């Protein structure tokens, strides 16, 4: 069936090309848009101190009208900034919230979160539908009072990229196992807790490889760098900085297990990607990880904040090759049941077109994840 061309301004914050789960999600949808007779145009609030950038909200929506938008997409990271303009303007086209975090966000301190949450909720109430990036986030939205009938779950794809051709890199570097973490250096990612847990492993047990943007939180990054240089870690932790998608795939291919003790991850794209490469996953039993993996089935999940238990999980995987193989095979099997980016894009644009056709039915769930 041939569809008319959709013009979809996506209102976000700052540089839309930055490397993080939410921004990569939008880039993937933008890349897939032409195959679905659509075009996503990024409109960004400036990264001014909160909430000053909200002064640009009216201009954002005027620009959407100039573009003759079919619908306006609002990124959850910019929802609070868009809220005043959403509340004051009468909109000629549907407004669709694309959500990667609950009201108040996940990267801020308690004061900022409390100030932002009411604005986020106002924006979401004004949206026609809410596209949530995980079932876990959908449950959080329902608990916050949003009707399930307004929510469509479209999870990220499990496929990252094909790894570059050539021999697999030796990430173990003479030790028994290689652990991999793909995450930007933010407090809720749990990198400092991971380093404390890893430091308790015997010196010959494993190498730890950290990949991700180190510049997003300067104070936290300074603490991570300082910890890595201490004597108990300096020879067995390597920080690689941000990597291309192809090199991320190369690291997945070469690692033995994936570890990310994130405290408030609403999806955790890297967990799904790692599982698709047959890596057992290790992390806290919180956020979205329990939706992706079961303890002792596809990985090892421990109680949030229990650094000793996290260390013991790493010791076990470093020393037990059979356990790694068993959990990794189950992880791959589970990941293959998750959608690819092609599948996710189809659901994403189907949800938008259904919204444009009229009010959704109360039991509509066609865009839900498997």
C-alpha positions in Angstrom: 0.0 0.0 0.0 1.4 3.4 -1.0 1.4 6.1 1.6 1.5 9.8 1.3 4.7 11.5 2.4 4.9 12.4 6.1 6.8 15.4 7.2 7.7 14.9 10.9 9.6 17.6 12.8 11.2 16.0 15.9 11.7 18.5 18.7 14.8 17.5 20.8 17.6 19.1 22.8 21.0 20.0 21.6 22.9 18.1 19.0 20.7 15.2 17.6 23.9 13.4 16.4 25.2 12.8 19.9 25.8 9.2 21.0 23.3 8.0 23.5 20.4 5.5 23.5 17.7 8.1 22.9 19.5 10.1 20.2 20.6 6.9 18.4 17.0 5.7 18.5 15.9 8.9 16.7 18.7 8.7 14.2 17.7 5.1 13.4 14.1 6.2 12.8 15.3 9.1 10.7 17.4 6.8 8.6 14.5 4.4 8.1 12.0 7.1 7.4 12.3 7.2 3.6 11.4 3.5 3.4 8.1 4.4 5.2 7.3 7.5 3.0 8.4 9.8 5.8 11.0 12.4 6.6 12.1 13.4 10.1 13.5 16.9 10.5 15.3 17.6 13.8 14.5 20.9 15.6 16.6 21.4 18.6 16.2 23.6 21.7 19.5 25.2 22.7 21.3 23.7 25.7 20.7 26.7 27.9 20.3 26.4 31.7 17.0 24.8 32.6 14.3 26.1 32.0 15.5 29.1 30.0 15.4 27.3 26.7 11.6 27.0 27.0 11.5 30.5 25.7 12.2 29.0 22.3 9.2 26.7 22.4 6.8 28.9 20.4 9.4 29.3 17.7 9.8 25.5 17.5 6.1 25.0 16.8 6.0 28.0 14.3 8.8 26.3 12.4 6.9 23.0 12.4 3.9 24.9 10.8 6.3 26.4 8.2 7.4 22.9 7.3 3.8 21.8 6.9 4.2 19.1 9.4 2.0 16.0 9.2 2.6 15.6 13.0 5.0 17.0 15.5 7.2 14.6 17.4 8.5 15.7 20.9 11.5 13.9 22.4 11.1 13.2 26.1 14.3 15.0 26.8 12.7 18.2 25.5 9.2 17.7 26.7 9.4 20.0 29.7 10.8 22.7 27.5 8.0 22.4 25.0 5.3 22.2 27.6 4.5 26.0 27.9 4.1 26.3 24.1 2.1 23.1 23.9 -0.3 24.5 26.6 -0.7 27.9 25.0 -1.0 27.1 21.3 -3.7 25.4 19.4 -2.1 22.8 17.2 -3.3 22.0 13.7 -1.6 18.6 13.6 -1.2 15.7 16.1 1.6 16.0 18.7 3.3 12.7 19.4 5.6 12.2 22.4 8.6 9.9 21.8 9.7 8.8 25.3 12.9 7.3 26.6 12.5 8.4 30.2 9.7 9.1 32.7 8.6 12.6 33.8 11.5 14.3 35.6 14.1 12.4 33.6 16.8 10.0 34.8 20.0 12.0 34.6 19.3 14.9 37.0 19.5 15.6 40.7 16.4 15.5 42.8 15.8 19.3 42.7 15.9 19.5 38.9 13.8 16.3 38.6 11.1 17.7 40.8 11.0 21.0 38.9 11.0 19.3 35.5 8.5 16.5 36.2 5.3 18.7 36.2 6.3 20.3 32.9 7.0 16.9 31.4 3.6 15.6 32.6 1.9 18.7 31.1 3.5 18.0 27.7 2.5 14.4 27.8 -1.1 15.3 28.6 -1.2 17.5 25.6 0.2 14.8 23.3 -2.2 12.7 21.2 -0.2 9.4 21.8 2.9 8.4 23.7 5.5 6.2 22.0 7.5 4.5 24.8 10.8 2.8 24.2 10.1 -0.1 26.6 7.4 -2.0 28.4 9.1 -0.9 31.7 8.7 2.7 30.7 5.0 2.1 29.6 4.3 0.7 33.1 5.9 3.8 34.7 3.7 6.0 32.6 0.6 4.1 33.6 1.6 4.3 37.2 2.0 8.1 36.7 -1.7 8.3 35.5 -1.5 8.1 31.8 -4.1 5.8 30.0 -2.6 2.6 28.6 -4.7 3.1 25.5 -2.6 6.2 24.6 0.7 4.4 24.9 2.5 2.5 22.1 5.6 0.5 22.9 8.3 0.5 20.2 11.5 -0.9 21.6 15.0 -0.3 20.1 16.4 -2.8 17.6 18.7 -5.5 18.8 21.1 -5.2 15.8 23.9 -2.7 16.0 26.0 -3.2 12.8 28.1 -5.9 11.2 31.5 -6.0 12.8 34.5 -5.1 10.5 36.0 -8.0 8.7 39.3 -9.4 9.9 40.5 -11.3 13.0 38.8 -10.9 16.3 40.7 -8.7 18.7 42.1 -10.3 21.8 40.4 -8.3 24.6 41.5 -10.7 27.3 45.2 -9.7 27.0 46.5 -12.8 28.8 43.7 -13.1 31.4 40.8 -15.6 31.5 38.0 -13.4 30.3 37.1 -10.0 28.8 34.2 -7.9 30.2 32.7 -5.1 28.1 30.7 -2.1 29.2 29.0 0.2 26.6 27.7 3.3 28.3 28.3 7.1 28.5 29.9 8.1 31.8 26.9 9.2 33.8 26.2 8.4 37.5 23.1 6.3 36.9 25.1 4.0 34.7 26.9 2.6 37.8 30.5 2.7 36.4 32.1 3.6 39.7 30.3 0.7 41.4 31.4 -1.6 38.6 35.0 -0.5 39.1 34.8 -1.1 42.8 33.4 -4.6 42.1 35.9 -5.4 39.4 38.8 -4.3 41.7 37.9 -7.3 44.0 38.6 -9.8 41.3 42.0 -11.6 41.2 44.5 -9.8 39.1 44.6 -12.6 36.5 40.8 -13.0 36.2 39.7 -10.6 33.6 40.1 -7.4 31.6 37.4 -4.7 31.7 36.8 -2.6 28.6 34.8 0.7 28.9 33.4 2.3 25.7 31.2 5.4 25.7 31.2 9.2 25.8 33.4 10.4 28.7 32.5 14.1 28.3 28.8 14.2 29.3 29.4 14.7 33.0 32.8 16.3 33.7 32.8 15.8 37.5 31.7 12.1 37.2 34.2 11.5 34.5 37.0 12.9 36.6 36.1 10.4 39.4 36.0 7.5 37.0 39.4 8.4 35.5 40.9 8.8 38.9 39.6 5.4 40.0 40.9 3.7 36.9 44.4 5.0 37.5 44.6 3.4 41.0 47.0 0.5 41.4 44.3 -2.1 41.8 42.8 -1.3 38.3 45.4 0.5 36.2 46.7 -2.5 34.4 43.3 -4.2 33.7 40.8 -1.5 32.8 40.9 0.2 29.4 38.7 3.2 28.4 38.1 3.4 24.7 35.9 6.5 24.5 33.0 6.7 22.1 33.1 4.1 19.3 31.4 3.8 15.9 28.6 1.3 15.5 30.9 -1.0 13.6 33.5 -0.9 16.3 30.9 -1.4 19.0 29.9 -4.6 17.1 33.6 -5.6 16.9 33.9 -5.3 20.7 30.7 -7.3 21.2 32.1 -10.0 19.0 35.4 -10.2 20.9 34.1 -10.0 24.5 33.1 -12.8 26.8 30.4 -11.1 28.8 28.7 -7.7 29.1 28.3 -5.8 32.3 26.2 -2.7 33.0 25.0 -2.0 36.5 22.7 0.8 35.5 20.2 2.0 38.2 17.5 3.6 36.1 17.7 2.4 32.6 14.4 2.6 30.8 15.5 0.2 28.1 19.2 -0.3 27.8 19.8 -0.8 24.1 23.3 -2.1 24.8 22.0 -5.1 26.8 19.9 -6.2 23.8 22.7 -5.7 21.4 25.2 -7.7 23.6 22.7 -10.5 24.0 22.3 -10.7 20.2 26.0 -11.4 20.0 25.7 -14.2 22.5 27.1 -12.4 25.6 25.7 -13.1 29.0 24.7 -9.9 30.7 25.4 -8.8 34.3 23.7 -5.9 36.1 21.3 -4.8 38.9 17.9 -6.4 39.1 16.2 -3.1 38.4 15.1 -0.9 35.5 14.5 -2.7 32.2 17.1 -5.4 32.6 14.7 -7.9 34.2 12.4 -7.5 31.2 15.3 -8.5 28.9 17.1 -11.2 30.9 16.4 -13.6 33.8 18.9 -14.3 36.5 20.7 -17.6 35.8 19.0 -17.9 32.4 20.5 -15.2 30.1 22.8 -13.6 32.7 23.4 -12.8 36.3 21.2 -10.1 38.0 22.1 -8.9 41.5 20.4 -6.6 44.0 20.9 -2.9 43.3 23.9 -1.5 45.1 25.3 -4.8 46.2 28.9 -4.4 45.0 30.1 -7.6 46.6 27.4 -9.6 44.8 28.3 -7.9 41.6 31.9 -8.8 42.1 31.0 -12.4 42.8 29.0 -12.5 39.6 32.0 -11.3 37.6 34.3 -13.8 39.4 32.0 -16.6 38.4 31.8 -15.7 34.8 35.5 -15.0 34.6 36.4 -18.5 36.0 33.6 -20.6 34.5 33.7 -20.9 30.8 30.9 -23.4 30.7 28.6 -21.0 32.5 29.5 -18.2 30.1 28.7 -20.4 27.1 25.3 -21.6 28.6 24.1 -18.2 29.6 25.4 -16.6 26.4 23.6 -19.1 24.2 20.3 -18.5 26.1 20.9 -14.7 25.8 21.3 -15.0 22.0 18.2 -17.1 21.7 16.2 -14.5 23.8 17.6 -11.6 21.8 16.6 -13.1 18.5 13.0 -12.9 19.6 13.4 -9.1 20.0 12.8 -6.8 17.0 15.5 -5.6 14.6 15.7 -1.9 13.8 13.8 -2.6 10.6 11.0 -4.1 12.7 11.0 -1.3 15.2 10.9 1.4 12.5 7.9 -0.3 10.9 6.0 -0.2 14.2 7.1 3.4 14.9 5.7 4.7 11.6 2.6 2.5 11.8 1.9 4.0 15.2 2.2 7.5 13.7 -0.1 6.7 10.8 -2.7 5.2 13.1 -2.6 8.4 15.1 -3.1 10.5 12.0 -6.1 8.4 10.9 -8.0 9.3 14.1 -8.4 8.5 17.8 -7.0 5.1 18.7 -9.2 2.3 20.0 -8.9 1.7 23.8 -7.3 -1.7 23.3 -5.0 -0.8 20.4 -1.6 -2.5 20.8 -0.4 -3.0 17.3 2.9 -1.2 18.0 3.7 -3.2 21.1 6.9 -5.2 21.5 6.9 -9.0 21.4 
